[in-house]
Amino acid sequence: MLHVAHNIKAFETKQYITLSEKLHEIGKMLGGWHNQVEKQLELQKGKKNT
């Protein structure tokens, strides 16, 4: 969506780059959080099965 908005000139290039960088960082944080939760769930499942 951000790319489309930039293509239709809803954002200037500088704004697009700034937003893209922030969204990329948010994506990395969410990915790390997701992986951490998955690991915790796997550990909890392992404890319940023993």
PDBQT receptor file of N, H, CA, C and O in Angstrom, charges set to zero:
ATOM      1  N   MET A   1       0.819  -1.196   0.000  1.00  0.00    +0.000 N 
ATOM      2  CA  MET A   1       0.000   0.000   0.000  1.00  0.00    +0.000 C 
ATOM      3  C   MET A   1       0.862   1.259   0.000  1.00  0.00    +0.000 C 
ATOM      4  O   MET A   1       0.557   2.242  -0.675  1.00  0.00    +0.000 OA
ATOM      5  N   LEU A   2       1.927   1.207   0.759  1.00  0.00    +0.000 N 
ATOM      6  H   LEU A   2       2.176   0.408   1.308  1.00  0.00    +0.000 HD
ATOM      7  CA  LEU A   2       2.804   2.366   0.812  1.00  0.00    +0.000 C 
ATOM      8  C   LEU A   2       3.425   2.627  -0.559  1.00  0.00    +0.000 C 
ATOM      9  O   LEU A   2       3.551   3.774  -0.987  1.00  0.00    +0.000 OA
ATOM     10  N   HIS A   3       3.803   1.568  -1.226  1.00  0.00    +0.000 N 
ATOM     11  H   HIS A   3       3.700   0.636  -0.878  1.00  0.00    +0.000 HD
ATOM     12  CA  HIS A   3       4.395   1.692  -2.571  1.00  0.00    +0.000 C 
ATOM     13  C   HIS A   3       3.380   2.287  -3.543  1.00  0.00    +0.000 C 
ATOM     14  O   HIS A   3       3.723   3.142  -4.359  1.00  0.00    +0.000 OA
ATOM     15  N   VAL A   4       2.151   1.840  -3.457  1.00  0.00    +0.000 N 
ATOM     16  H   VAL A   4       1.872   1.145  -2.794  1.00  0.00    +0.000 HD
ATOM     17  CA  VAL A   4       1.100   2.371  -4.323  1.00  0.00    +0.000 C 
ATOM     18  C   VAL A   4       0.889   3.855  -4.036  1.00  0.00    +0.000 C 
ATOM     19  O   VAL A   4       0.768   4.658  -4.962  1.00  0.00    +0.000 OA
ATOM     20  N   ALA A   5       0.845   4.215  -2.773  1.00  0.00    +0.000 N 
ATOM     21  H   ALA A   5       0.943   3.563  -2.021  1.00  0.00    +0.000 HD
ATOM     22  CA  ALA A   5       0.660   5.618  -2.404  1.00  0.00    +0.000 C 
ATOM     23  C   ALA A   5       1.795   6.478  -2.965  1.00  0.00    +0.000 C 
ATOM     24  O   ALA A   5       1.566   7.597  -3.424  1.00  0.00    +0.000 OA
ATOM     25  N   HIS A   6       3.001   5.955  -2.924  1.00  0.00    +0.000 N 
ATOM     26  H   HIS A   6       3.187   5.046  -2.551  1.00  0.00    +0.000 HD
ATOM     27  CA  HIS A   6       4.130   6.695  -3.478  1.00  0.00    +0.000 C 
ATOM     28  C   HIS A   6       3.997   6.823  -4.994  1.00  0.00    +0.000 C 
ATOM     29  O   HIS A   6       4.273   7.879  -5.563  1.00  0.00    +0.000 OA
ATOM     30  N   ASN A   7       3.572   5.741  -5.638  1.00  0.00    +0.000 N 
ATOM     31  H   ASN A   7       3.347   4.884  -5.176  1.00  0.00    +0.000 HD
ATOM     32  CA  ASN A   7       3.425   5.765  -7.101  1.00  0.00    +0.000 C 
ATOM     33  C   ASN A   7       2.384   6.776  -7.571  1.00  0.00    +0.000 C 
ATOM     34  O   ASN A   7       2.525   7.357  -8.647  1.00  0.00    +0.000 OA
ATOM     35  N   ILE A   8       1.352   6.985  -6.781  1.00  0.00    +0.000 N 
ATOM     36  H   ILE A   8       1.238   6.513  -5.907  1.00  0.00    +0.000 HD
ATOM     37  CA  ILE A   8       0.330   7.965  -7.188  1.00  0.00    +0.000 C 
ATOM     38  C   ILE A   8       0.640   9.356  -6.636  1.00  0.00    +0.000 C 
ATOM     39  O   ILE A   8      -0.198  10.258  -6.660  1.00  0.00    +0.000 OA
ATOM     40  N   LYS A   9       1.852   9.497  -6.147  1.00  0.00    +0.000 N 
ATOM     41  H   LYS A   9       2.532   8.765  -6.129  1.00  0.00    +0.000 HD
ATOM     42  CA  LYS A   9       2.367  10.784  -5.658  1.00  0.00    +0.000 C 
ATOM     43  C   LYS A   9       1.648  11.291  -4.411  1.00  0.00    +0.000 C 
ATOM     44  O   LYS A   9       1.529  12.499  -4.206  1.00  0.00    +0.000 OA
ATOM     45  N   ALA A  10       1.170  10.366  -3.580  1.00  0.00    +0.000 N 
ATOM     46  H   ALA A  10       1.267   9.384  -3.747  1.00  0.00    +0.000 HD
ATOM     47  CA  ALA A  10       0.568  10.760  -2.313  1.00  0.00    +0.000 C 
ATOM     48  C   ALA A  10       1.652  11.173  -1.311  1.00  0.00    +0.000 C 
ATOM     49  O   ALA A  10       1.388  11.919  -0.368  1.00  0.00    +0.000 OA
ATOM     50  N   PHE A  11       2.870  10.676  -1.529  1.00  0.00    +0.000 N 
ATOM     51  H   PHE A  11       3.085  10.069  -2.295  1.00  0.00    +0.000 HD
ATOM     52  CA  PHE A  11       4.013  11.008  -0.682  1.00  0.00    +0.000 C 
ATOM     53  C   PHE A  11       5.156  11.480  -1.558  1.00  0.00    +0.000 C 
ATOM     54  O   PHE A  11       5.294  11.065  -2.709  1.00  0.00    +0.000 OA
ATOM     55  N   GLU A  12       5.968  12.351  -0.995  1.00  0.00    +0.000 N 
ATOM     56  H   GLU A  12       5.856  12.688  -0.060  1.00  0.00    +0.000 HD
ATOM     57  CA  GLU A  12       7.231  12.686  -1.653  1.00  0.00    +0.000 C 
ATOM     58  C   GLU A  12       8.206  11.545  -1.401  1.00  0.00    +0.000 C 
ATOM     59  O   GLU A  12       8.014  10.758  -0.474  1.00  0.00    +0.000 OA
ATOM     60  N   THR A  13       9.232  11.449  -2.204  1.00  0.00    +0.000 N 
ATOM     61  H   THR A  13       9.389  12.087  -2.957  1.00  0.00    +0.000 HD
ATOM     62  CA  THR A  13      10.191  10.353  -2.085  1.00  0.00    +0.000 C 
ATOM     63  C   THR A  13      10.823  10.300  -0.696  1.00  0.00    +0.000 C 
ATOM     64  O   THR A  13      10.994   9.218  -0.135  1.00  0.00    +0.000 OA
ATOM     65  N   LYS A  14      11.166  11.451  -0.140  1.00  0.00    +0.000 N 
ATOM     66  H   LYS A  14      11.027  12.331  -0.595  1.00  0.00    +0.000 HD
ATOM     67  CA  LYS A  14      11.781  11.486   1.191  1.00  0.00    +0.000 C 
ATOM     68  C   LYS A  14      10.824  10.911   2.244  1.00  0.00    +0.000 C 
ATOM     69  O   LYS A  14      11.248  10.155   3.118  1.00  0.00    +0.000 OA
ATOM     70  N   GLN A  15       9.551  11.263   2.163  1.00  0.00    +0.000 N 
ATOM     71  H   GLN A  15       9.207  11.878   1.453  1.00  0.00    +0.000 HD
ATOM     72  CA  GLN A  15       8.555  10.728   3.098  1.00  0.00    +0.000 C 
ATOM     73  C   GLN A  15       8.404   9.224   2.910  1.00  0.00    +0.000 C 
ATOM     74  O   GLN A  15       8.298   8.476   3.882  1.00  0.00    +0.000 OA
ATOM     75  N   TYR A  16       8.394   8.789   1.658  1.00  0.00    +0.000 N 
ATOM     76  H   TYR A  16       8.480   9.396   0.869  1.00  0.00    +0.000 HD
ATOM     77  CA  TYR A  16       8.262   7.359   1.351  1.00  0.00    +0.000 C 
ATOM     78  C   TYR A  16       9.426   6.575   1.962  1.00  0.00    +0.000 C 
ATOM     79  O   TYR A  16       9.220   5.525   2.571  1.00  0.00    +0.000 OA
ATOM     80  N   ILE A  17      10.638   7.086   1.797  1.00  0.00    +0.000 N 
ATOM     81  H   ILE A  17      10.804   7.938   1.303  1.00  0.00    +0.000 HD
ATOM     82  CA  ILE A  17      11.816   6.404   2.337  1.00  0.00    +0.000 C 
ATOM     83  C   ILE A  17      11.743   6.333   3.858  1.00  0.00    +0.000 C 
ATOM     84  O   ILE A  17      12.011   5.286   4.447  1.00  0.00    +0.000 OA
ATOM     85  N   THR A  18      11.382   7.439   4.489  1.00  0.00    +0.000 N 
ATOM     86  H   THR A  18      11.164   8.290   4.011  1.00  0.00    +0.000 HD
ATOM     87  CA  THR A  18      11.274   7.471   5.950  1.00  0.00    +0.000 C 
ATOM     88  C   THR A  18      10.241   6.468   6.448  1.00  0.00    +0.000 C 
ATOM     89  O   THR A  18      10.508   5.708   7.379  1.00  0.00    +0.000 OA
ATOM     90  N   LEU A  19       9.068   6.466   5.832  1.00  0.00    +0.000 N 
ATOM     91  H   LEU A  19       8.851   7.084   5.076  1.00  0.00    +0.000 HD
ATOM     92  CA  LEU A  19       8.017   5.532   6.237  1.00  0.00    +0.000 C 
ATOM     93  C   LEU A  19       8.417   4.091   5.960  1.00  0.00    +0.000 C 
ATOM     94  O   LEU A  19       8.149   3.207   6.773  1.00  0.00    +0.000 OA
ATOM     95  N   SER A  20       9.053   3.848   4.826  1.00  0.00    +0.000 N 
ATOM     96  H   SER A  20       9.271   4.566   4.166  1.00  0.00    +0.000 HD
ATOM     97  CA  SER A  20       9.491   2.489   4.485  1.00  0.00    +0.000 C 
ATOM     98  C   SER A  20      10.477   1.958   5.512  1.00  0.00    +0.000 C 
ATOM     99  O   SER A  20      10.381   0.807   5.938  1.00  0.00    +0.000 OA
ATOM    100  N   GLU A  21      11.416   2.792   5.903  1.00  0.00    +0.000 N 
ATOM    101  H   GLU A  21      11.494   3.726   5.557  1.00  0.00    +0.000 HD
ATOM    102  CA  GLU A  21      12.406   2.374   6.897  1.00  0.00    +0.000 C 
ATOM    103  C   GLU A  21      11.748   2.057   8.226  1.00  0.00    +0.000 C 
ATOM    104  O   GLU A  21      12.086   1.064   8.871  1.00  0.00    +0.000 OA
ATOM    105  N   LYS A  22      10.810   2.897   8.636  1.00  0.00    +0.000 N 
ATOM    106  H   LYS A  22      10.535   3.704   8.112  1.00  0.00    +0.000 HD
ATOM    107  CA  LYS A  22      10.112   2.654   9.906  1.00  0.00    +0.000 C 
ATOM    108  C   LYS A  22       9.278   1.384   9.847  1.00  0.00    +0.000 C 
ATOM    109  O   LYS A  22       9.266   0.604  10.799  1.00  0.00    +0.000 OA
ATOM    110  N   LEU A  23       8.582   1.173   8.737  1.00  0.00    +0.000 N 
ATOM    111  H   LEU A  23       8.592   1.807   7.964  1.00  0.00    +0.000 HD
ATOM    112  CA  LEU A  23       7.776  -0.040   8.599  1.00  0.00    +0.000 C 
ATOM    113  C   LEU A  23       8.643  -1.286   8.550  1.00  0.00    +0.000 C 
ATOM    114  O   LEU A  23       8.262  -2.332   9.076  1.00  0.00    +0.000 OA
ATOM    115  N   HIS A  24       9.806  -1.182   7.923  1.00  0.00    +0.000 N 
ATOM    116  H   HIS A  24      10.116  -0.333   7.496  1.00  0.00    +0.000 HD
ATOM    117  CA  HIS A  24      10.735  -2.307   7.884  1.00  0.00    +0.000 C 
ATOM    118  C   HIS A  24      11.190  -2.671   9.295  1.00  0.00    +0.000 C 
ATOM    119  O   HIS A  24      11.233  -3.846   9.659  1.00  0.00    +0.000 OA
ATOM    120  N   GLU A  25      11.526  -1.665  10.076  1.00  0.00    +0.000 N 
ATOM    121  H   GLU A  25      11.491  -0.710   9.780  1.00  0.00    +0.000 HD
ATOM    122  CA  GLU A  25      11.960  -1.888  11.458  1.00  0.00    +0.000 C 
ATOM    123  C   GLU A  25      10.828  -2.503  12.292  1.00  0.00    +0.000 C 
ATOM    124  O   GLU A  25      11.066  -3.413  13.086  1.00  0.00    +0.000 OA
ATOM    125  N   ILE A  26       9.616  -2.012  12.113  1.00  0.00    +0.000 N 
ATOM    126  H   ILE A  26       9.423  -1.272  11.468  1.00  0.00    +0.000 HD
ATOM    127  CA  ILE A  26       8.459  -2.577  12.817  1.00  0.00    +0.000 C 
ATOM    128  C   ILE A  26       8.277  -4.039  12.430  1.00  0.00    +0.000 C 
ATOM    129  O   ILE A  26       7.990  -4.879  13.283  1.00  0.00    +0.000 OA
ATOM    130  N   GLY A  27       8.442  -4.342  11.154  1.00  0.00    +0.000 N 
ATOM    131  H   GLY A  27       8.675  -3.660  10.461  1.00  0.00    +0.000 HD
ATOM    132  CA  GLY A  27       8.330  -5.725  10.686  1.00  0.00    +0.000 C 
ATOM    133  C   GLY A  27       9.360  -6.634  11.335  1.00  0.00    +0.000 C 
ATOM    134  O   GLY A  27       9.053  -7.767  11.704  1.00  0.00    +0.000 OA
ATOM    135  N   LYS A  28      10.582  -6.134  11.474  1.00  0.00    +0.000 N 
ATOM    136  H   LYS A  28      10.831  -5.213  11.174  1.00  0.00    +0.000 HD
ATOM    137  CA  LYS A  28      11.622  -6.925  12.133  1.00  0.00    +0.000 C 
ATOM    138  C   LYS A  28      11.278  -7.166  13.599  1.00  0.00    +0.000 C 
ATOM    139  O   LYS A  28      11.471  -8.267  14.116  1.00  0.00    +0.000 OA
ATOM    140  N   MET A  29      10.767  -6.134  14.264  1.00  0.00    +0.000 N 
ATOM    141  H   MET A  29      10.610  -5.240  13.844  1.00  0.00    +0.000 HD
ATOM    142  CA  MET A  29      10.389  -6.277  15.671  1.00  0.00    +0.000 C 
ATOM    143  C   MET A  29       9.252  -7.281  15.831  1.00  0.00    +0.000 C 
ATOM    144  O   MET A  29       9.285  -8.130  16.722  1.00  0.00    +0.000 OA
ATOM    145  N   LEU A  30       8.249  -7.180  14.964  1.00  0.00    +0.000 N 
ATOM    146  H   LEU A  30       8.223  -6.491  14.240  1.00  0.00    +0.000 HD
ATOM    147  CA  LEU A  30       7.121  -8.113  15.039  1.00  0.00    +0.000 C 
ATOM    148  C   LEU A  30       7.562  -9.540  14.752  1.00  0.00    +0.000 C 
ATOM    149  O   LEU A  30       7.093 -10.480  15.394  1.00  0.00    +0.000 OA
ATOM    150  N   GLY A  31       8.463  -9.703  13.791  1.00  0.00    +0.000 N 
ATOM    151  H   GLY A  31       8.844  -8.939  13.270  1.00  0.00    +0.000 HD
ATOM    152  CA  GLY A  31       8.985 -11.034  13.486  1.00  0.00    +0.000 C 
ATOM    153  C   GLY A  31       9.721 -11.626  14.676  1.00  0.00    +0.000 C 
ATOM    154  O   GLY A  31       9.553 -12.805  14.988  1.00  0.00    +0.000 OA
ATOM    155  N   GLY A  32      10.534 -10.816  15.342  1.00  0.00    +0.000 N 
ATOM    156  H   GLY A  32      10.671  -9.859  15.088  1.00  0.00    +0.000 HD
ATOM    157  CA  GLY A  32      11.247 -11.282  16.532  1.00  0.00    +0.000 C 
ATOM    158  C   GLY A  32      10.299 -11.633  17.658  1.00  0.00    +0.000 C 
ATOM    159  O   GLY A  32      10.476 -12.645  18.337  1.00  0.00    +0.000 OA
ATOM    160  N   TRP A  33       9.304 -10.809  17.855  1.00  0.00    +0.000 N 
ATOM    161  H   TRP A  33       9.160  -9.987  17.304  1.00  0.00    +0.000 HD
ATOM    162  CA  TRP A  33       8.297 -11.074  18.888  1.00  0.00    +0.000 C 
ATOM    163  C   TRP A  33       7.563 -12.378  18.583  1.00  0.00    +0.000 C 
ATOM    164  O   TRP A  33       7.356 -13.205  19.471  1.00  0.00    +0.000 OA
ATOM    165  N   HIS A  34       7.175 -12.555  17.332  1.00  0.00    +0.000 N 
ATOM    166  H   HIS A  34       7.343 -11.884  16.610  1.00  0.00    +0.000 HD
ATOM    167  CA  HIS A  34       6.466 -13.770  16.922  1.00  0.00    +0.000 C 
ATOM    168  C   HIS A  34       7.320 -15.006  17.180  1.00  0.00    +0.000 C 
ATOM    169  O   HIS A  34       6.831 -16.005  17.707  1.00  0.00    +0.000 OA
ATOM    170  N   ASN A  35       8.589 -14.937  16.810  1.00  0.00    +0.000 N 
ATOM    171  H   ASN A  35       8.986 -14.126  16.382  1.00  0.00    +0.000 HD
ATOM    172  CA  ASN A  35       9.481 -16.081  17.021  1.00  0.00    +0.000 C 
ATOM    173  C   ASN A  35       9.653 -16.388  18.502  1.00  0.00    +0.000 C 
ATOM    174  O   ASN A  35       9.707 -17.553  18.896  1.00  0.00    +0.000 OA
ATOM    175  N   GLN A  36       9.739 -15.346  19.320  1.00  0.00    +0.000 N 
ATOM    176  H   GLN A  36       9.696 -14.400  18.999  1.00  0.00    +0.000 HD
ATOM    177  CA  GLN A  36       9.882 -15.541  20.760  1.00  0.00    +0.000 C 
ATOM    178  C   GLN A  36       8.642 -16.225  21.333  1.00  0.00    +0.000 C 
ATOM    179  O   GLN A  36       8.760 -17.143  22.145  1.00  0.00    +0.000 OA
ATOM    180  N   VAL A  37       7.466 -15.786  20.918  1.00  0.00    +0.000 N 
ATOM    181  H   VAL A  37       7.370 -15.040  20.259  1.00  0.00    +0.000 HD
ATOM    182  CA  VAL A  37       6.223 -16.392  21.395  1.00  0.00    +0.000 C 
ATOM    183  C   VAL A  37       6.136 -17.846  20.957  1.00  0.00    +0.000 C 
ATOM    184  O   VAL A  37       5.725 -18.707  21.735  1.00  0.00    +0.000 OA
ATOM    185  N   GLU A  38       6.519 -18.122  19.720  1.00  0.00    +0.000 N 
ATOM    186  H   GLU A  38       6.852 -17.423  19.088  1.00  0.00    +0.000 HD
ATOM    187  CA  GLU A  38       6.499 -19.500  19.221  1.00  0.00    +0.000 C 
ATOM    188  C   GLU A  38       7.412 -20.396  20.055  1.00  0.00    +0.000 C 
ATOM    189  O   GLU A  38       7.032 -21.515  20.401  1.00  0.00    +0.000 OA
ATOM    190  N   LYS A  39       8.610 -19.915  20.379  1.00  0.00    +0.000 N 
ATOM    191  H   LYS A  39       8.919 -19.006  20.098  1.00  0.00    +0.000 HD
ATOM    192  CA  LYS A  39       9.544 -20.692  21.193  1.00  0.00    +0.000 C 
ATOM    193  C   LYS A  39       8.973 -20.943  22.583  1.00  0.00    +0.000 C 
ATOM    194  O   LYS A  39       9.093 -22.047  23.116  1.00  0.00    +0.000 OA
ATOM    195  N   GLN A  40       8.355 -19.927  23.170  1.00  0.00    +0.000 N 
ATOM    196  H   GLN A  40       8.257 -19.031  22.737  1.00  0.00    +0.000 HD
ATOM    197  CA  GLN A  40       7.766 -20.085  24.500  1.00  0.00    +0.000 C 
ATOM    198  C   GLN A  40       6.641 -21.108  24.474  1.00  0.00    +0.000 C 
ATOM    199  O   GLN A  40       6.510 -21.912  25.397  1.00  0.00    +0.000 OA
ATOM    200  N   LEU A  41       5.830 -21.081  23.425  1.00  0.00    +0.000 N 
ATOM    201  H   LEU A  41       5.936 -20.428  22.675  1.00  0.00    +0.000 HD
ATOM    202  CA  LEU A  41       4.738 -22.054  23.309  1.00  0.00    +0.000 C 
ATOM    203  C   LEU A  41       5.280 -23.467  23.156  1.00  0.00    +0.000 C 
ATOM    204  O   LEU A  41       4.733 -24.409  23.730  1.00  0.00    +0.000 OA
ATOM    205  N   GLU A  42       6.343 -23.617  22.392  1.00  0.00    +0.000 N 
ATOM    206  H   GLU A  42       6.787 -22.852  21.926  1.00  0.00    +0.000 HD
ATOM    207  CA  GLU A  42       6.954 -24.938  22.222  1.00  0.00    +0.000 C 
ATOM    208  C   GLU A  42       7.508 -25.447  23.545  1.00  0.00    +0.000 C 
ATOM    209  O   GLU A  42       7.372 -26.630  23.857  1.00  0.00    +0.000 OA
ATOM    210  N   LEU A  43       8.134 -24.564  24.329  1.00  0.00    +0.000 N 
ATOM    211  H   LEU A  43       8.245 -23.604  24.076  1.00  0.00    +0.000 HD
ATOM    212  CA  LEU A  43       8.653 -24.956  25.641  1.00  0.00    +0.000 C 
ATOM    213  C   LEU A  43       7.521 -25.366  26.573  1.00  0.00    +0.000 C 
ATOM    214  O   LEU A  43       7.650 -26.345  27.308  1.00  0.00    +0.000 OA
ATOM    215  N   GLN A  44       6.415 -24.631  26.553  1.00  0.00    +0.000 N 
ATOM    216  H   GLN A  44       6.310 -23.835  25.956  1.00  0.00    +0.000 HD
ATOM    217  CA  GLN A  44       5.279 -24.964  27.401  1.00  0.00    +0.000 C 
ATOM    218  C   GLN A  44       4.672 -26.303  26.999  1.00  0.00    +0.000 C 
ATOM    219  O   GLN A  44       4.283 -27.090  27.862  1.00  0.00    +0.000 OA
ATOM    220  N   LYS A  45       4.587 -26.565  25.710  1.00  0.00    +0.000 N 
ATOM    221  H   LYS A  45       4.902 -25.925  25.009  1.00  0.00    +0.000 HD
ATOM    222  CA  LYS A  45       4.066 -27.848  25.241  1.00  0.00    +0.000 C 
ATOM    223  C   LYS A  45       4.960 -28.987  25.682  1.00  0.00    +0.000 C 
ATOM    224  O   LYS A  45       4.476 -30.056  26.053  1.00  0.00    +0.000 OA
ATOM    225  N   GLY A  46       6.272 -28.758  25.643  1.00  0.00    +0.000 N 
ATOM    226  H   GLY A  46       6.665 -27.890  25.341  1.00  0.00    +0.000 HD
ATOM    227  CA  GLY A  46       7.231 -29.777  26.072  1.00  0.00    +0.000 C 
ATOM    228  C   GLY A  46       7.095 -30.087  27.551  1.00  0.00    +0.000 C 
ATOM    229  O   GLY A  46       7.212 -31.246  27.948  1.00  0.00    +0.000 OA
ATOM    230  N   LYS A  47       6.853 -29.083  28.372  1.00  0.00    +0.000 N 
ATOM    231  H   LYS A  47       6.758 -28.141  28.049  1.00  0.00    +0.000 HD
ATOM    232  CA  LYS A  47       6.702 -29.280  29.808  1.00  0.00    +0.000 C 
ATOM    233  C   LYS A  47       5.425 -30.044  30.134  1.00  0.00    +0.000 C 
ATOM    234  O   LYS A  47       5.398 -30.842  31.071  1.00  0.00    +0.000 OA
ATOM    235  N   LYS A  48       4.366 -29.800  29.363  1.00  0.00    +0.000 N 
ATOM    236  H   LYS A  48       4.388 -29.151  28.602  1.00  0.00    +0.000 HD
ATOM    237  CA  LYS A  48       3.091 -30.468  29.609  1.00  0.00    +0.000 C 
ATOM    238  C   LYS A  48       3.148 -31.942  29.208  1.00  0.00    +0.000 C 
ATOM    239  O   LYS A  48       2.431 -32.766  29.775  1.00  0.00    +0.000 OA
ATOM    240  N   ASN A  49       3.985 -32.272  28.244  1.00  0.00    +0.000 N 
ATOM    241  H   ASN A  49       4.567 -31.602  27.783  1.00  0.00    +0.000 HD
ATOM    242  CA  ASN A  49       4.064 -33.641  27.743  1.00  0.00    +0.000 C 
ATOM    243  C   ASN A  49       5.001 -34.505  28.566  1.00  0.00    +0.000 C 
ATOM    244  O   ASN A  49       5.101 -35.706  28.312  1.00  0.00    +0.000 OA
ATOM    245  N   THR A  50       5.694 -33.930  29.550  1.00  0.00    +0.000 N 
ATOM    246  H   THR A  50       5.612 -32.955  29.756  1.00  0.00    +0.000 HD
ATOM    247  CA  THR A  50       6.624 -34.736  30.346  1.00  0.00    +0.000 C 
ATOM    248  C   THR A  50       6.039 -35.110  31.665  1.00  0.00    +0.000 C 
ATOM    249  O   THR A  50       6.690 -35.789  32.459  1.00  0.00    +0.000 OA
TER     250      THR A  50
